Amino acid sequence: MKTITANQKGLKGDIRVPGDKSISHRSIMLASLANGQTRINNFLNSEDSMRTVEAFKALGVKIEMDHTSVLVQSAGWQRFKAPQNHLYMGNSGTTLRLISGILSGLPFETKLTGDESLSKRPMKRVIRPLKEMGSTIESNDDMLPITIRGGGLTPIEYHLPVDSAQVKSAILLAGLMTTGKTTVIERHPTRDHTERMLPLFNGNIDKDSNHISIDGPQKLVGTTINIPGDISSASFWITGAVITPNSHIVLRNVGLNPTRTGLISVLKRMGANIRTEITRYEGEEPVGDIYVQYSKLYRTELYQEEVASLIDEVPLLALIATQSEGNMYINHIEELKYKESNRVKAIVDMLKALNANVEEVEDGIFIEGKSRLQGNYINTYHDHRVAMVASIASLITDGAVTLSDGDCVNISYPSFYKELYRYSN
């Protein structure tokens, strides 16, 4: 357990969040697939991203780490070796889904396992297209453990039935090793870090509206990757600032990829005093600063087409809604039931424990504003985002917030509590 008693004088300061988790995963994967040396700067050294590092080491890639600097030396995906043992994914859904696509293109057998939480998460949506391409996959009723026997794939054109950047990336990475043109068709745009990063490794990818295509096989070449700060990590501080009186912060060096900034767009509609300034590009990723102040907020609608751009920030949006004028529905969030926890249930349980008027409804959550929150014991369900949202709530609760599991933040943001203390004091 961990008890959070935050200073409620507001968040203040210039904040630099750790490197982006999604980009960190993909940088290791593409560097390993590439031939030659890749240097990665501002890598997120967390439990999740280290699962990706260890997996590719097991495939024969040489990876040296010095905190947030990584040096990858690889002979390319054509030289990968079958691992001696099963690959342990821990709690990392990104590692699991994306590496499934890569392993499907390799001519050997690999078994994938994970922790208790990951082993309950359905894999059908990624297994189905990979089997369609010709991969042989055995699973425990579409869940872990799974065994993949890859190689000899054929290209496909695949319509994503559910918006998922992870499934999209798994198919594209399999397509990288497949002779012919593989196409993924999205309903709505999802995060596109894979597509933006591939050209840096001399890869070719085509995007025409909602059609993303890759013509394989391709040989990638090592490069240098500078990872921006994680917009999802920045969103905790954005939320704390807009709901806590006397707050004014600047978040520096944050990735501002438009497929990830949905929370900022929604907050602007709600009346938040927030602005962004792009200062440079790292490859094809826009990077810049975010200026945020405490704001009087009003309810808004959440549109289906924007959900993918803030899917990880929905728990924060729910907290924000408790401090906004008017009642708010947060819907189109079925995907959250299959995260590290049933995140819809976890959000509702958390906010009810904090004295908010909230109910789970079909396809989402109904939140009555405006609520005076009370400190309480919070079951985090071992979900890092739930733990951090509850911690941010402590900035405005009457009384302390106690977390059932505080250590789960190490999955994505190991320094979170230290920074919460620093910027709230």
WOZI-V431901 format. One record per residue. N is the residue number from 1. PHI is phi in degrees with one decimal (NA if undefined). OMEGA is omega in whole degrees, -180 to 180 (NA if undefined). D_CENTER is the distance of its C-alpha to the mean C-alpha in Angstrom with 2 decimals. Layout:
# WOZI-V431901
[[N & PHI & OMEGA & D_CENTER] [N & PHI & OMEGA & D_CENTER]]
This chain:
# WOZI-V431901
[[1 & NA & 177 & 24.78] [2 & -142.7 & 179 & 24.01] [3 & -104.0 & -178 & 25.77] [4 & -111.7 & 173 & 24.52] [5 & -121.6 & -174 & 27.34] [6 & -81.8 & 170 & 26.04] [7 & -68.1 & -173 & 28.54] [8 & -100.9 & 179 & 28.65] [9 & -90.6 & 179 & 30.12] [10 & 104.3 & 176 & 26.99] [11 & -88.5 & -179 & 24.27] [12 & -144.1 & 172 & 25.76] [13 & 127.7 & 172 & 25.14] [14 & -93.2 & -173 & 23.32] [15 & -116.9 & 173 & 19.86] [16 & -118.7 & -178 & 17.85] [17 & -89.1 & 180 & 14.33] [18 & -63.3 & -180 & 13.06] [19 & -59.9 & -176 & 11.71] [20 & -63.2 & -177 & 8.36] [21 & -67.9 & -179 & 6.20] [22 & -61.3 & -179 & 5.37] [23 & -71.7 & 178 & 9.03] [24 & -60.4 & 177 & 10.28] [25 & -55.7 & -174 & 9.72] [26 & -67.9 & 180 & 11.31] [27 & -65.2 & 177 & 13.96] [28 & -65.7 & -178 & 15.24] [29 & -63.8 & -178 & 15.41] [30 & -69.8 & 176 & 17.25] [31 & -62.9 & 179 & 19.35] [32 & -72.6 & 178 & 20.41] [33 & -69.9 & -175 & 21.31] [34 & -81.5 & 174 & 23.29] [35 & -94.2 & 178 & 26.82] [36 & 111.1 & -174 & 27.59] [37 & -101.1 & 174 & 26.03] [38 & -126.5 & 175 & 22.69] [39 & -107.5 & -179 & 22.06] [40 & -117.5 & -180 & 18.58] [41 & -110.2 & 180 & 18.67] [42 & 63.3 & 177 & 16.40] [43 & -67.2 & 177 & 14.28] [44 & -79.4 & 179 & 12.00] [45 & -88.9 & -178 & 14.41] [46 & -135.1 & -177 & 12.70] [47 & -59.8 & -178 & 13.26] [48 & -62.8 & -176 & 10.19] [49 & -67.9 & 177 & 10.77] [50 & -69.6 & 174 & 14.45] [51 & -64.0 & 177 & 14.35] [52 & -67.3 & 178 & 13.77] [53 & -57.7 & -177 & 16.58] [54 & -65.2 & -180 & 18.88] [55 & -63.4 & -178 & 18.49] [56 & -77.9 & 170 & 19.64] [57 & -60.6 & -179 & 22.33] [58 & -66.6 & 177 & 23.59] [59 & -88.6 & 174 & 23.93] [60 & 102.5 & -180 & 26.21] [61 & -86.1 & 178 & 24.20] [62 & -88.7 & -179 & 25.34] [63 & -130.8 & 178 & 22.62] [64 & -113.5 & -177 & 23.82] [65 & -123.2 & 171 & 21.83] [66 & -132.8 & -178 & 23.08] [67 & 60.3 & -178 & 20.53] [68 & -105.7 & 176 & 18.17] [69 & -107.1 & -176 & 20.33] [70 & -130.8 & 175 & 20.14] [71 & -119.1 & -179 & 22.87] [72 & -111.6 & 177 & 22.42] [73 & -121.5 & -175 & 25.69] [74 & -136.9 & 174 & 25.71] [75 & -93.3 & 179 & 28.44] [76 & 97.6 & -175 & 26.07] [77 & -63.8 & 179 & 24.74] [78 & -66.3 & -177 & 28.37] [79 & -105.9 & 178 & 29.19] [80 & -59.7 & 179 & 26.54] [81 & -111.0 & 176 & 28.32] [82 & -61.4 & -179 & 27.93] [83 & -67.0 & -179 & 26.47] [84 & -71.3 & -179 & 29.13] [85 & -133.4 & 176 & 27.20] [86 & -64.8 & 177 & 24.29] [87 & -95.6 & -177 & 20.77] [88 & -93.5 & -176 & 19.00] [89 & -91.2 & -177 & 15.27] [90 & 59.7 & -180 & 15.22] [91 & -107.5 & -169 & 12.38] [92 & -90.1 & 176 & 9.81] [93 & -65.9 & 179 & 9.17] [94 & -64.1 & 178 & 7.65] [95 & -57.0 & -176 & 10.90] [96 & -59.6 & -173 & 12.97] [97 & -72.2 & -178 & 12.45] [98 & -70.6 & -179 & 12.58] [99 & -69.7 & 175 & 15.41] [100 & -61.9 & 176 & 17.21] [101 & -65.3 & 180 & 17.74] [102 & -65.0 & -179 & 19.05] [103 & -64.1 & 179 & 21.27] [104 & -66.3 & 179 & 22.66] [105 & -93.3 & -174 & 24.22] [106 & -109.1 & -171 & 25.86] [107 & -83.7 & 174 & 29.35] [108 & -153.2 & -175 & 28.95] [109 & -100.7 & 179 & 27.78] [110 & -137.8 & 176 & 24.76] [111 & -105.0 & -180 & 23.85] [112 & -114.6 & 177 & 20.33] [113 & -129.9 & 179 & 20.00] [114 & -155.1 & 179 & 17.58] [115 & -76.6 & -175 & 17.95] [116 & -59.7 & -179 & 19.33] [117 & -65.5 & -178 & 16.16] [118 & -64.1 & -178 & 14.59] [119 & -69.6 & 178 & 18.14] [120 & -97.7 & -176 & 18.23] [121 & -89.5 & -175 & 15.34] [122 & -68.1 & -180 & 16.99] [123 & -112.5 & -174 & 16.83] [124 & -56.9 & -174 & 19.43] [125 & -67.7 & 175 & 17.48] [126 & -97.5 & 178 & 16.69] [127 & -63.9 & -175 & 20.05] [128 & -57.7 & -179 & 22.09] [129 & -67.1 & -180 & 21.58] [130 & -68.5 & 174 & 21.79] [131 & -64.5 & 179 & 25.01] [132 & -61.2 & 178 & 26.20] [133 & -79.3 & 177 & 25.96] [134 & 117.6 & 178 & 28.12] [135 & -72.8 & 175 & 25.99] [136 & -96.4 & -175 & 27.54] [137 & -130.1 & 174 & 25.08] [138 & -109.6 & -176 & 26.31] [139 & -141.3 & 175 & 24.26] [140 & -94.0 & -178 & 24.94] [141 & 55.5 & 179 & 25.09] [142 & 66.2 & 175 & 21.86] [143 & -132.9 & 178 & 20.13] [144 & -66.7 & -3 & 20.18] [145 & -75.5 & 175 & 22.19] [146 & -125.8 & 177 & 22.31] [147 & -121.2 & -177 & 24.60] [148 & -116.3 & 171 & 24.21] [149 & -115.5 & -171 & 27.29] [150 & -103.7 & 179 & 26.45] [151 & 97.8 & 176 & 28.42] [152 & 66.4 & -178 & 30.62] [153 & -76.1 & 172 & 28.04] [154 & -117.4 & -177 & 29.12] [155 & -70.0 & 178 & 27.18] [156 & -135.9 & 166 & 26.14] [157 & -113.3 & -170 & 25.33] [158 & -126.0 & 175 & 22.68] [159 & -89.2 & 178 & 21.93] [160 & -67.9 & 179 & 18.51] [161 & -72.6 & 178 & 19.71] [162 & -132.8 & 179 & 16.36] [163 & -61.2 & -179 & 13.78] [164 & -155.8 & 177 & 11.07] [165 & -66.8 & -179 & 9.55] [166 & -68.9 & 178 & 9.41] [167 & -66.1 & 177 & 13.05] [168 & -55.3 & -178 & 14.02] [169 & -65.6 & 179 & 13.01] [170 & -59.6 & -180 & 14.78] [171 & -67.5 & -179 & 17.83] [172 & -64.9 & 179 & 17.97] [173 & -68.3 & 173 & 17.82] [174 & -65.2 & 179 & 20.54] [175 & -63.6 & 178 & 22.37] [176 & -58.8 & -177 & 22.44] [177 & -107.0 & -175 & 24.82] [178 & -113.6 & 178 & 26.73] [179 & -75.0 & -180 & 29.98] [180 & 115.7 & -173 & 29.79] [181 & -100.0 & 176 & 27.49] [182 & -104.8 & -176 & 24.35] [183 & -126.9 & 173 & 22.99] [184 & -113.0 & -180 & 20.02] [185 & -115.3 & -178 & 20.78] [186 & -94.1 & 171 & 18.21] [187 & -77.9 & 177 & 19.34] [188 & -133.8 & -179 & 17.17] [189 & -61.5 & 173 & 15.06] [190 & -119.3 & -177 & 11.37] [191 & -53.1 & -169 & 9.20] [192 & -121.6 & -178 & 11.75] [193 & -63.9 & 179 & 10.92] [194 & -61.0 & -179 & 12.81] [195 & -64.1 & -179 & 15.70] [196 & -74.1 & -175 & 15.95] [197 & -84.5 & -175 & 15.95] [198 & -52.9 & 180 & 18.43] [199 & -60.9 & 178 & 21.42] [200 & -65.5 & 178 & 21.11] [201 & -98.2 & 180 & 22.00] [202 & 69.1 & 176 & 24.83] [203 & -87.9 & 179 & 23.12] [204 & -117.1 & 178 & 24.12] [205 & -145.4 & -178 & 22.08] [206 & -115.1 & 176 & 23.43] [207 & -129.2 & 178 & 21.95] [208 & -128.4 & -175 & 24.43] [209 & 59.4 & -178 & 23.15] [210 & -98.9 & 177 & 20.89] [211 & -102.6 & 177 & 22.16] [212 & -117.1 & -174 & 20.30] [213 & -127.0 & 175 & 22.66] [214 & -133.9 & -178 & 23.03] [215 & -105.9 & -175 & 26.53] [216 & -114.7 & -2 & 26.84] [217 & -79.2 & 180 & 27.60] [218 & -124.0 & 174 & 26.44] [219 & -106.5 & 180 & 27.01] [220 & -91.4 & -178 & 24.45] [221 & -124.5 & -179 & 25.69] [222 & -58.0 & -176 & 24.26] [223 & -155.1 & 174 & 23.41] [224 & -117.0 & -179 & 21.99] [225 & -121.6 & 173 & 18.39] [226 & -108.2 & -173 & 17.80] [227 & -89.6 & 177 & 14.20] [228 & -75.0 & 175 & 13.85] [229 & -64.1 & -174 & 12.57] [230 & -81.0 & 180 & 9.03] [231 & -63.0 & 178 & 9.52] [232 & -69.4 & 175 & 7.25] [233 & -68.9 & 178 & 9.56] [234 & -61.1 & -176 & 12.38] [235 & -65.0 & 175 & 12.09] [236 & -64.7 & -180 & 13.55] [237 & -73.4 & 175 & 16.49] [238 & -58.3 & -180 & 16.86] [239 & -63.4 & 179 & 17.26] [240 & -57.2 & -178 & 19.60] [241 & -69.6 & -175 & 21.63] [242 & -72.6 & -178 & 22.26] [243 & -100.9 & -175 & 23.38] [244 & -109.5 & -179 & 25.35] [245 & -54.0 & 177 & 28.78] [246 & 71.4 & 179 & 29.77] [247 & -89.6 & 169 & 26.27] [248 & -156.3 & -175 & 25.82] [249 & -133.8 & 170 & 23.14] [250 & -126.3 & 176 & 22.01] [251 & -101.4 & -174 & 18.58] [252 & -100.8 & 170 & 19.29] [253 & 60.1 & -177 & 17.69] [254 & -101.7 & 174 & 14.44] [255 & -65.9 & -177 & 12.74] [256 & -117.9 & 175 & 14.05] [257 & -55.0 & -175 & 12.94] [258 & -63.2 & 176 & 14.35] [259 & -80.4 & -177 & 11.73] [260 & -123.4 & -170 & 9.45] [261 & -102.4 & -178 & 12.46] [262 & -59.0 & -179 & 13.38] [263 & -61.4 & 180 & 13.79] [264 & -63.3 & 179 & 16.24] [265 & -62.3 & 180 & 18.14] [266 & -65.6 & 179 & 18.56] [267 & -61.1 & 178 & 19.68] [268 & -61.6 & 177 & 22.20] [269 & -65.2 & -180 & 23.65] [270 & -82.5 & 177 & 24.01] [271 & 99.4 & -177 & 26.03] [272 & -68.4 & 174 & 23.79] [273 & -86.7 & -176 & 25.20] [274 & -146.6 & 176 & 22.30] [275 & -144.9 & 180 & 22.44] [276 & -120.0 & 179 & 20.58] [277 & -139.2 & 177 & 22.36] [278 & -74.8 & -177 & 21.26] [279 & -106.3 & -180 & 23.09] [280 & -170.6 & 173 & 22.32] [281 & -122.0 & 171 & 20.39] [282 & -106.8 & -170 & 18.85] [283 & 64.2 & 178 & 19.62] [284 & -103.2 & -178 & 18.46] [285 & -96.1 & 175 & 15.72] [286 & -70.0 & -177 & 17.25] [287 & -132.9 & 179 & 17.17] [288 & -172.8 & -175 & 19.03] [289 & -116.7 & 179 & 19.82] [290 & -125.1 & -179 & 19.22] [291 & -108.0 & -174 & 22.29] [292 & -136.4 & 173 & 22.17] [293 & -132.9 & 173 & 25.07] [294 & -55.9 & -174 & 25.92] [295 & -142.0 & 169 & 26.58] [296 & -85.7 & -170 & 28.44] [297 & -114.6 & -180 & 26.15] [298 & -130.2 & -178 & 27.11] [299 & -57.0 & 175 & 25.59] [300 & -149.1 & 174 & 24.19] [301 & -91.4 & 173 & 23.19] [302 & -109.0 & -175 & 19.70] [303 & -91.9 & -175 & 20.05] [304 & -56.6 & -175 & 18.63] [305 & -70.2 & -180 & 17.84] [306 & -101.6 & -176 & 15.56] [307 & -61.1 & -178 & 13.44] [308 & -60.5 & -177 & 10.86] [309 & -81.5 & 177 & 10.52] [310 & -142.2 & -173 & 9.80] [311 & -58.0 & 179 & 8.59] [312 & -76.3 & -177 & 6.41] [313 & -98.3 & -180 & 9.58] [314 & -56.4 & 177 & 12.14] [315 & -58.5 & 177 & 13.28] [316 & -68.5 & 179 & 14.09] [317 & -61.7 & 177 & 15.84] [318 & -63.9 & 176 & 17.81] [319 & -62.7 & 179 & 18.98] [320 & -58.7 & -179 & 19.92] [321 & -61.8 & 178 & 21.88] [322 & -68.6 & -178 & 23.98] [323 & -111.1 & -178 & 25.20] [324 & -110.5 & 177 & 25.97] [325 & -76.0 & 179 & 29.32] [326 & 99.1 & 180 & 29.56] [327 & -90.7 & -173 & 27.91] [328 & -138.0 & 171 & 24.54] [329 & -99.5 & 170 & 22.98] [330 & -113.7 & -174 & 19.24] [331 & -124.7 & -175 & 19.33] [332 & 63.7 & -174 & 17.87] [333 & -120.4 & 178 & 15.13] [334 & -54.2 & -179 & 16.30] [335 & -54.6 & -176 & 12.92] [336 & -68.6 & 179 & 12.05] [337 & -72.5 & -176 & 14.94] [338 & -120.1 & 176 & 13.24] [339 & -90.7 & -179 & 10.24] [340 & -58.5 & 171 & 11.13] [341 & -138.2 & 164 & 14.08] [342 & -72.9 & -168 & 15.70] [343 & -69.1 & 176 & 13.77] [344 & -64.9 & 178 & 16.45] [345 & -62.2 & -179 & 19.16] [346 & -62.1 & 179 & 17.55] [347 & -63.9 & -178 & 17.27] [348 & -62.1 & 179 & 20.85] [349 & -60.7 & -179 & 22.23] [350 & -62.8 & -176 & 20.87] [351 & -68.7 & 175 & 22.26] [352 & -63.4 & 178 & 25.49] [353 & -62.6 & 180 & 25.97] [354 & -89.2 & 175 & 25.71] [355 & 82.0 & 175 & 28.46] [356 & -84.4 & 175 & 26.59] [357 & -91.5 & -173 & 28.02] [358 & -145.7 & 179 & 25.27] [359 & -140.0 & 171 & 25.49] [360 & -80.0 & 179 & 23.41] [361 & -123.9 & 179 & 24.82] [362 & -58.1 & 177 & 24.53] [363 & 70.0 & 178 & 21.21] [364 & 166.0 & -174 & 19.94] [365 & -135.4 & 172 & 21.11] [366 & -107.0 & -177 & 24.22] [367 & -127.3 & 179 & 24.44] [368 & -95.9 & 177 & 27.77] [369 & -104.3 & -2 & 27.98] [370 & -108.3 & -173 & 29.10] [371 & -112.9 & 170 & 28.94] [372 & -93.1 & -172 & 30.11] [373 & -86.0 & 180 & 27.73] [374 & -116.8 & 176 & 29.18] [375 & -62.9 & -178 & 27.83] [376 & -168.1 & 174 & 27.53] [377 & -81.8 & -178 & 26.16] [378 & -119.6 & 171 & 22.59] [379 & -81.1 & -178 & 21.43] [380 & -82.5 & -175 & 17.78] [381 & 54.6 & -179 & 17.74] [382 & 58.3 & -178 & 16.14] [383 & -103.1 & -175 & 12.79] [384 & -58.8 & -178 & 11.38] [385 & -71.6 & 176 & 10.28] [386 & -62.7 & 180 & 13.74] [387 & -60.8 & -178 & 15.48] [388 & -74.8 & 176 & 14.31] [389 & -63.3 & 179 & 15.12] [390 & -61.8 & 178 & 18.45] [391 & -66.3 & 177 & 19.08] [392 & -64.6 & 177 & 18.71] [393 & -59.3 & -179 & 21.05] [394 & -62.5 & 176 & 23.57] [395 & -65.7 & -176 & 24.25] [396 & -129.2 & -178 & 26.24] [397 & -81.0 & 168 & 27.33] [398 & -82.6 & -178 & 30.93] [399 & 101.1 & -174 & 30.73] [400 & -76.0 & 173 & 28.26] [401 & -109.8 & 179 & 25.06] [402 & -112.7 & -177 & 24.98] [403 & -99.4 & 178 & 21.92] [404 & -65.5 & -179 & 22.58] [405 & -145.5 & 179 & 20.10] [406 & -85.1 & -175 & 19.17] [407 & -71.9 & -176 & 18.19] [408 & -64.9 & 178 & 14.93] [409 & -65.3 & 179 & 13.28] [410 & -63.6 & 177 & 13.93] [411 & -60.6 & -174 & 10.89] [412 & -133.1 & -172 & 8.83] [413 & -150.0 & -174 & 11.70] [414 & -58.1 & -176 & 15.12] [415 & -93.8 & -172 & 17.20] [416 & -58.1 & -175 & 16.09] [417 & -65.6 & 178 & 19.46] [418 & -59.8 & -179 & 21.54] [419 & -75.2 & 175 & 20.14] [420 & -60.5 & 178 & 20.55] [421 & -63.9 & -176 & 24.14] [422 & -63.2 & -172 & 24.69] [423 & -87.1 & 174 & 23.67] [424 & -100.8 & 179 & 25.25] [425 & -123.2 & NA & 28.49]]
